[in-house]
Amino acid sequence: MEIKKLLCFPYIVLVVFEFIVGLVSILIHKPTLYVYLLLNKIKRGNGELIVCIPGFGANDLTMWLMAQSLRSLGYNASTWGLGFNNGRIFDRERYIVPVLELLSALHNQKVTLVGSSLGGVDARYLATKYPHLIRQIITLGSPTQHNPVHNFLPEWFKEWLHKQIQHDLTNGIQVIPEEIPITAVRGALDCIVFGDNAFFPEDVVKESDQLENTTVKTSHYGLVSSIPVLKIITDRI
């Protein structure tokens, strides 16, 4: 295997860009949130339940800042508590569903799911099977139309990635739960889930009053720490 193919230079450049934008988003998160609060530009909560689901290969830590900021605003927010998302929601379903059931019963309300990337696909899947537990879904850079694996990735890596997430993508990527509001948020600078792949098709959106597409000026990794994303979440709860 050639070194050039192994490193896959174009993809490495994009990933570095993603991490830089994501890091900047984290660094300015709290100061920006303070300004939003000072100007009364973000809605405070009243104990509404929110569970944040990480993307593929990510864990609760990546969603911690979002959940913590939501809690500081008065929402009852938490991460999913299952560690790394390994692309096998079917294996973890038996663990997360009892948590959602317990939260819903204790607080006498349904749960809003905020899913990052593959976590958004997981959220849509859970909502199709357990609609009585889910109030609404907000997806952050989650594929809705096709597999986001890049054409210029090395074949060995594409094959490995497909094996890791094929179950979730095959069974959930185009699943749209009925009667549950879903907001699909796309990063304008997203280098992982390109273009309109994080959006529901326009013809589908026009036929439904439950679906919404919206764009935020950040990258894929930046979505989970973006204040505009936080505002979108709070505005829709």
MOJOJO-V741238 format. One record per pair of residues at least 24 apart in sequence whose C-alpha atoms are under 10 Angstrom apart, sorted by sequence separation. I is the first residue (numbers start at 1). GAP is how many residues later the second one is. D is the distance in whole Angstrom. If there is no record, write none. Layout:
i = {I I}
gap = {GAP GAP}
d = {D D}
This chain:
i = {47 59 60 109 110 111 112 113 114 115 116 117 118 119 120 145 146 176 45 46 50 51 52 53 54 58 59 60 109 110 111 112 113 114 115 116 117 118 144 44 45 47 48 49 50 51 52 53 54 57 58 59 109 110 111 112 113 114 115 116 117 118 143 147 174 188 189 190 193 194 44 45 46 47 48 49 50 51 52 53 54 57 58 59 76 115 117 146 181 182 183 184 185 186 187 188 189 190 192 193 44 45 46 47 48 49 50 51 52 53 54 56 57 58 104 105 144 145 146 176 181 182 183 184 185 186 187 188 189 190 191 192 44 45 46 47 48 49 50 51 52 53 54 55 56 57 89 93 97 101 104 143 144 145 179 180 181 182 183 184 185 186 187 188 189 190 191 192 43 44 45 46 47 50 51 53 54 55 56 57 89 96 100 103 104 143 144 145 178 179 180 181 182 183 184 185 186 187 188 189 190 191 42 43 44 45 53 54 55 56 76 87 101 102 142 143 144 179 180 181 182 183 184 185 186 187 188 189 190 53 54 55 56 86 87 89 90 93 101 144 178 179 186 187 188 189 190 80 85 89 93 97 100 101 177 178 186 187 189 190 77 79 80 85 87 88 89 100 176 177 186 187 189 30 76 77 79 80 87 90 176 187 29 33 37 77 89 90 97 187 29 77 85 89 186 185 26 30 80 187 26 29 33 137 144 136 143 150 142 150 187 125 136 137 138 139 140 141 142 143 148 149 150 186 128 135 136 137 138 139 140 141 142 148 149 150 185 135 136 137 138 139 140 141 148 149 122 125 126 131 134 135 136 137 138 139 140 141 147 148 67 118 121 122 125 128 130 131 134 135 136 137 138 139 140 141 146 185 51 66 121 124 125 127 128 129 131 132 185 51 119 122 123 124 125 127 128 131 141 143 144 148 183 50 118 121 122 124 125 127 128 141 142 143 147 148 183 49 63 118 121 122 124 125 126 127 128 141 142 143 145 146 51 63 120 121 124 125 127 128 141 144 145 146 50 63 120 121 122 124 127 141 143 144 145 183 49 62 118 121 123 124 141 143 144 145 182 49 118 121 141 142 143 144 145 181 124 141 142 143 144 145 141 142 143 144 49 58 124 140 141 48 49 58 139 140 47 49 50 51 52 53 54 55 56 58 139 48 49 50 51 52 53 54 55 56 57 58 47 48 49 50 51 52 53 54 55 56 48 49 50 51 52 53 54 55 56 48 49 50 51 52 53 54 55 120 53 54 55 53 54 55 52 53 55 52 53 54 114 117 53 112 113 114 115 116 117 53 112 52 51 87 136 137 138 139 140 141 87 117 140 87 88 89 117 140 87 88 90 86 87 88 89 90 120 141 142 86 87 88 89 141 85 87 88 140 141 87 88 117 140 141 87 140 141 140 141 50 139 140 49 50 55 49 50 51 52 53 54 55 50 52 55 140 138 138 139 138 137 138 137 136 136 135 117 116 117 56 116 117 57 116 117 56 116 56 115 114 114 112 112 112 11 11 11 12 10 11 9 10 11 8 9 8 7 8 5 6 7 5 6 5 6 8 4 5 6 5 6 1 1 69 66 67 66 67 69 62 65 66 75 64 65 66 70 63 64 65 66 69 70 73 62 63 75 62 66 67 70 66 70 55 21 21 55 54 18 17 18 52 17 18 17 18 14 15 14 15 13 14 11 11 50 42 42 48 43 44 50 42 43 49 42 43 45 48 41 42 43 44 45 36 42 43 44 46 36 42 43 45 25 33 42 43 44 25 32 33 43 26 30 32 33 36 22 25 26 29 30 31 32 21 22 25 26 28 29 30 33 21 22 23 24 25 26 27 28 29 33 20 21 22 23 25 26 28 29 18 19 21 22 25 26 18 19 20 21 22 24 25 26 29 17 18 19 20 21 22 23 24 25 18 19 22 17 18 22 15 15}
gap = {24 24 24 24 24 24 24 24 24 24 24 24 24 24 24 24 24 24 25 25 25 25 25 25 25 25 25 25 25 25 25 25 25 25 25 25 25 25 25 26 26 26 26 26 26 26 26 26 26 26 26 26 26 26 26 26 26 26 26 26 26 26 26 26 26 26 26 26 26 26 27 27 27 27 27 27 27 27 27 27 27 27 27 27 27 27 27 27 27 27 27 27 27 27 27 27 27 27 27 27 28 28 28 28 28 28 28 28 28 28 28 28 28 28 28 28 28 28 28 28 28 28 28 28 28 28 28 28 28 28 28 28 29 29 29 29 29 29 29 29 29 29 29 29 29 29 29 29 29 29 29 29 29 29 29 29 29 29 29 29 29 29 29 29 29 29 29 29 30 30 30 30 30 30 30 30 30 30 30 30 30 30 30 30 30 30 30 30 30 30 30 30 30 30 30 30 30 30 30 30 30 30 31 31 31 31 31 31 31 31 31 31 31 31 31 31 31 31 31 31 31 31 31 31 31 31 31 31 31 32 32 32 32 32 32 32 32 32 32 32 32 32 32 32 32 32 32 33 33 33 33 33 33 33 33 33 33 33 33 33 34 34 34 34 34 34 34 34 34 34 34 34 34 35 35 35 35 35 35 35 35 35 36 36 36 36 36 36 36 36 37 37 37 37 37 38 39 39 39 39 40 40 40 40 40 41 41 41 42 42 42 43 43 43 43 43 43 43 43 43 43 43 43 43 44 44 44 44 44 44 44 44 44 44 44 44 44 45 45 45 45 45 45 45 45 45 46 46 46 46 46 46 46 46 46 46 46 46 46 46 47 47 47 47 47 47 47 47 47 47 47 47 47 47 47 47 47 47 48 48 48 48 48 48 48 48 48 48 48 49 49 49 49 49 49 49 49 49 49 49 49 49 49 50 50 50 50 50 50 50 50 50 50 50 50 50 50 51 51 51 51 51 51 51 51 51 51 51 51 51 51 51 52 52 52 52 52 52 52 52 52 52 52 52 53 53 53 53 53 53 53 53 53 53 53 53 54 54 54 54 54 54 54 54 54 54 54 55 55 55 55 55 55 55 55 55 56 56 56 56 56 56 57 57 57 57 58 58 58 58 58 59 59 59 59 59 60 60 60 60 60 60 60 60 60 60 60 61 61 61 61 61 61 61 61 61 61 61 62 62 62 62 62 62 62 62 62 62 63 63 63 63 63 63 63 63 63 64 64 64 64 64 64 64 64 64 65 65 65 66 66 66 67 67 67 68 68 68 68 68 69 69 69 69 69 69 69 70 70 71 72 74 74 74 74 74 74 74 75 75 75 76 76 76 76 76 77 77 77 78 78 78 78 78 78 78 78 79 79 79 79 79 80 80 80 80 80 81 81 81 81 81 82 82 82 83 83 84 84 84 85 85 85 86 86 86 86 86 86 86 87 87 87 89 91 94 94 95 96 98 99 100 101 102 103 104 104 105 105 106 107 107 107 108 108 109 109 110 119 121 124 125 139 140 141 141 142 142 143 143 143 144 144 145 146 146 147 147 147 148 148 149 149 149 150 150 150 151 151 153 155 156 157 157 158 158 158 159 159 159 159 160 160 160 160 161 161 161 161 161 161 161 162 162 162 163 163 163 163 164 164 166 168 169 169 170 171 172 172 172 173 173 174 174 176 176 177 177 178 178 180 181 183 185 186 186 187 187 187 188 188 188 189 189 189 189 190 190 190 190 190 191 191 191 191 191 192 192 192 192 193 193 193 193 193 194 194 194 194 195 195 195 195 195 196 196 196 196 196 196 196 197 197 197 197 197 197 197 197 198 198 198 198 198 198 198 198 198 198 199 199 199 199 199 199 199 199 200 200 200 200 200 200 201 201 201 201 201 201 201 201 201 202 202 202 202 202 202 202 202 202 203 203 203 204 204 204 205 206}
d = {8 5 7 8 5 5 5 5 5 5 5 5 6 10 9 10 9 9 8 10 7 9 7 9 8 8 4 9 9 5 7 6 6 6 6 6 4 7 9 9 8 9 8 7 6 6 6 6 8 10 5 6 8 8 9 8 8 8 9 6 7 10 9 8 9 10 10 10 10 9 10 9 9 6 5 5 4 5 5 5 10 6 6 9 10 8 10 7 10 10 8 8 8 8 9 6 9 9 8 7 9 6 6 4 5 6 6 5 6 9 10 8 5 8 9 9 9 7 8 10 8 6 6 6 6 6 6 6 7 7 7 6 5 4 6 5 8 8 8 6 9 9 9 8 5 6 10 10 8 9 7 10 5 6 9 10 4 5 5 5 5 5 5 5 5 4 6 9 8 6 5 8 8 10 9 10 8 6 6 8 9 9 10 9 9 6 5 9 9 9 6 6 6 6 6 6 6 6 6 4 4 9 9 9 8 8 10 6 9 6 10 8 9 10 9 8 8 7 8 8 9 7 8 7 9 5 7 7 8 8 10 8 9 10 9 9 9 10 7 9 8 10 9 5 9 10 9 9 8 6 8 8 7 10 9 10 9 6 9 9 10 10 10 8 10 9 9 8 10 10 8 9 10 9 10 9 9 10 9 10 9 8 9 8 9 10 9 10 9 7 9 10 10 9 8 8 8 8 10 10 10 9 10 10 9 10 9 10 7 8 10 8 9 7 8 8 9 7 8 10 10 8 9 10 10 10 6 6 6 6 6 6 8 7 8 9 8 7 5 5 5 5 5 5 5 10 7 8 9 8 8 8 6 6 6 6 6 6 9 7 10 9 7 9 6 8 10 9 10 10 8 8 7 8 8 10 10 9 10 10 7 7 9 10 8 9 8 10 10 8 10 10 9 8 10 9 5 8 8 10 10 8 9 10 8 9 7 9 7 6 7 10 10 6 9 9 9 10 9 8 6 9 7 8 9 9 10 8 7 9 8 7 10 9 10 6 6 8 10 9 6 9 6 9 10 8 9 8 10 6 8 9 9 6 8 9 8 9 10 8 10 10 10 5 6 8 10 8 9 9 10 8 5 6 7 9 9 8 5 7 6 8 5 8 9 8 8 9 9 8 8 9 10 10 8 10 9 7 9 7 9 7 9 7 9 10 9 8 7 6 6 6 6 6 5 7 9 9 10 9 5 5 5 5 5 5 5 5 8 6 6 6 6 6 7 5 7 8 9 7 8 8 9 7 5 9 9 5 8 5 8 9 8 7 9 9 10 10 10 10 8 10 10 10 10 10 10 8 10 9 10 9 9 10 9 10 10 10 10 9 10 9 8 9 8 10 6 7 8 7 5 9 8 8 10 9 9 8 8 7 7 6 10 7 7 8 9 6 10 9 9 10 9 10 7 6 9 10 10 7 10 9 9 9 10 10 10 9 10 9 10 10 9 8 10 9 10 7 9 9 10 9 8 9 8 9 9 10 9 9 10 8 10 9 7 8 9 10 8 9 10 8 8 10 7 10 8 7 9 9 10 7 9 6 9 7 9 9 8 8 7 6 10 10 10 9 9 10 9 10 10 9 10 10 6 10 9 9 8 6 9 9 7 8 8 6 9 10 9 8 10 9 7 8 10 9 9 10 9 7 8 10 9 10 10 9 8 10 8 10 10 7 8 8 9 8 6 8 10 8 9 9 10 9 9 10 10 10 9 8 7 9 6 10 7 8 8 9 9 7 10 9 10 6 9 10 10 7 6 8 8 9 8 10 10 9 9 6 9 10 9 7 9 9 8 9 8 6 10 10 10 7 7 6 10 9 7 9 9 6 8 8 8 8 9 9 9 6 9 9 9 5 7 9 6 9 10 9 9 7 4 6 8 6 9 9 6 8 9 6 10 10 9 7 7 9 10 8 9 10 8 6 8 8 10 7 9 10 9}
